[in-house]
Amino acid sequence: MTLKVLHLSTPWKLMLRFCSVHLQIVFLMIRRHKTTIFTDPKESNTVFELKHIVKGILKRPPEEQRLYKDGQLLDGGKTLGECGFTSQTARPQAPATVGLAFRADDTFEALRMEPFSSPLELPDVMKPQDSGGSGNEQAVQ
């Protein structure tokens, strides 16, 4: 067995990279309307197991949920890896999006994910000042 010694200044990045690659963890954003859930299951988890994660948070049973990738309904028996969610495509800095729809009476609601809001523009007093220097600046002593 060969051991490699790594010198890293950012141990958290190493840990995340190790976990996502070696443990095959995928980072997902499950979205419905204005609700967003971040979760990190294994690539080998099934879509049905992912529905149980949603059940634990939103209190809706798996049979009342539909999960989507790129608008396509996901098969509950397939693994997340088989659905295209891998440690290479669903990373911590760029999680993959999973759409969520609930059953409403006898039918399922349409898939809807509200866009994220944009931050307001900073007030002028909070914007960075030009460092070129102007005649109005005074030295502080």
C-alpha positions as CSV (number, residue, x, y, z in Angstrom):
1,M,0.0,0.0,0.0
2,T,1.4,3.4,-1.0
3,L,0.5,6.4,1.1
4,K,0.6,9.9,-0.3
5,V,1.1,12.9,2.0
6,L,-0.9,15.9,1.0
7,H,-0.2,19.4,2.2
8,L,-3.3,21.5,1.9
9,S,-4.1,24.9,3.2
10,T,-7.9,24.3,3.0
11,P,-8.8,21.1,4.8
12,W,-12.6,21.6,4.3
13,K,-12.2,21.5,0.5
14,L,-10.2,18.3,0.8
15,M,-12.8,16.8,3.1
16,L,-15.7,17.7,0.7
17,R,-13.8,16.4,-2.3
18,F,-12.9,13.2,-0.5
19,C,-16.5,12.7,0.6
20,S,-18.1,13.5,-2.7
21,V,-15.7,11.4,-4.8
22,H,-14.9,8.4,-2.5
23,L,-18.2,8.1,-0.8
24,Q,-20.1,9.0,-3.9
25,I,-22.1,11.8,-2.3
26,V,-24.3,13.9,-4.5
27,F,-25.4,17.4,-3.5
28,L,-29.0,18.2,-4.4
29,M,-31.3,21.2,-4.3
30,I,-34.9,19.9,-4.1
31,R,-37.2,22.7,-5.2
32,R,-41.0,23.3,-5.1
33,H,-42.6,26.7,-5.5
34,K,-40.5,28.9,-3.2
35,T,-39.2,26.0,-1.0
36,T,-35.7,24.8,-1.4
37,I,-34.2,21.9,0.4
38,F,-30.4,21.1,0.3
39,T,-29.5,17.5,0.9
40,D,-26.5,15.2,0.3
41,P,-27.5,11.6,-0.2
42,K,-25.3,8.9,-1.8
43,E,-25.3,8.1,-5.5
44,S,-26.5,4.6,-4.6
45,N,-29.6,5.9,-2.8
46,T,-32.8,5.3,-4.7
47,V,-35.3,8.0,-5.8
48,F,-37.7,6.4,-3.3
49,E,-35.2,6.9,-0.5
50,L,-34.9,10.5,-1.5
51,K,-38.6,10.9,-1.2
52,H,-38.3,9.6,2.4
53,I,-35.8,12.5,3.1
54,V,-38.4,14.9,1.8
55,K,-41.1,13.2,4.0
56,G,-38.9,13.8,7.1
57,I,-38.8,17.5,6.3
58,L,-42.1,18.4,4.7
59,K,-44.3,15.7,6.2
60,R,-45.7,14.4,2.9
61,P,-45.5,10.6,2.3
62,P,-43.6,9.3,-0.8
63,E,-46.8,8.3,-2.6
64,E,-47.8,12.0,-2.6
65,Q,-44.6,13.2,-4.2
66,R,-43.2,13.3,-7.7
67,L,-39.5,14.1,-8.3
68,Y,-38.2,15.5,-11.6
69,K,-34.9,16.1,-13.3
70,D,-34.9,18.5,-16.1
71,G,-38.7,18.2,-16.3
72,Q,-38.6,14.4,-16.6
73,L,-40.3,12.3,-13.9
74,L,-37.8,10.2,-12.0
75,D,-38.4,6.4,-11.5
76,G,-38.6,5.6,-7.7
77,G,-36.7,2.3,-8.2
78,K,-33.7,3.8,-9.8
79,T,-30.6,5.0,-8.0
80,L,-29.6,8.6,-8.1
81,G,-26.6,7.6,-10.1
82,E,-28.7,5.8,-12.7
83,C,-30.8,9.0,-13.0
84,G,-27.6,11.0,-13.8
85,F,-26.8,12.5,-10.4
86,T,-23.2,11.7,-9.8
87,S,-20.4,13.2,-7.6
88,Q,-19.1,14.8,-10.8
89,T,-22.4,16.4,-11.8
90,A,-23.8,17.3,-8.4
91,R,-21.0,19.0,-6.4
92,P,-21.1,21.1,-3.2
93,Q,-20.4,24.3,-5.1
94,A,-22.9,23.5,-7.9
95,P,-25.7,21.2,-6.5
96,A,-28.1,19.5,-9.0
97,T,-31.7,20.6,-9.0
98,V,-34.5,18.2,-8.4
99,G,-38.1,19.4,-9.0
100,L,-40.8,18.4,-6.5
101,A,-44.6,18.2,-7.0
102,F,-47.3,17.1,-4.6
103,R,-50.5,15.2,-5.1
104,A,-53.5,17.6,-5.0
105,D,-56.7,15.5,-4.6
106,D,-56.7,12.9,-7.4
107,T,-54.0,14.5,-9.6
108,F,-50.5,15.9,-9.1
109,E,-49.9,19.6,-9.3
110,A,-47.8,21.0,-12.1
111,L,-44.1,21.2,-11.5
112,R,-43.3,24.8,-10.4
113,M,-40.1,26.3,-9.1
114,E,-40.1,30.0,-8.4
115,P,-36.9,31.8,-9.6
116,F,-34.6,33.0,-6.8
117,S,-34.8,36.7,-6.0
118,S,-32.1,39.1,-7.0
119,P,-30.4,41.2,-4.4
120,L,-31.2,44.9,-4.3
121,E,-28.7,47.4,-5.6
122,L,-26.3,48.7,-2.9
123,P,-26.9,52.3,-1.7
124,D,-24.3,54.7,-2.9
125,V,-22.7,55.1,0.5
126,M,-22.0,51.3,0.6
127,K,-20.5,51.1,-2.9
128,P,-16.7,51.0,-3.1
129,Q,-15.1,54.4,-3.7
130,D,-12.7,55.1,-6.5
131,S,-9.1,54.7,-5.1
132,G,-7.7,57.1,-7.6
133,G,-7.9,59.9,-5.1
134,S,-9.8,63.2,-5.5
135,G,-9.2,66.7,-4.3
136,N,-12.1,66.4,-1.8
137,E,-10.3,63.8,0.4
138,Q,-8.5,64.9,3.6
139,A,-5.8,63.1,5.4
140,V,-6.8,61.8,8.9
141,Q,-4.2,62.3,11.6
